[in-house]
């Protein structure tokens, strides 16, 4: 896992939990597969800009929150 993936993964999990959402709930809200959220939180997948934007909208945070 790269450092960048690790930072995104940690931040995504923190923001999801702070929003009180489960992985399936966030996946549904963002229109993504549960497996995608899981892999992102594990740092095994790097999000595209479009995916990061969908997640930020679903979590109601600015995209810069992932930086």
Residue pairs with C-beta under 8 A, 6 or more apart in sequence:
1 9
1 42
1 43
1 44
2 43
2 46
4 46
5 43
5 44
5 45
5 46
6 43
8 40
8 43
8 46
8 47
8 52
8 66
9 40
9 41
9 42
9 43
11 65
11 66
12 37
12 40
12 41
12 55
12 66
13 41
15 59
15 61
15 65
15 66
16 23
16 26
16 37
16 41
16 59
19 26
19 59
19 60
21 29
21 59
23 34
23 37
23 38
23 41
24 34
26 32
26 37
26 55
26 58
26 59
27 33
27 34
27 36
27 37
29 58
30 37
30 51
30 54
30 55
30 57
30 58
31 54
32 51
32 54
32 55
36 45
36 51
39 45
40 47
40 51
40 55
47 55
52 63
52 66
53 63
55 66
56 62
56 63
56 65
56 66
59 65
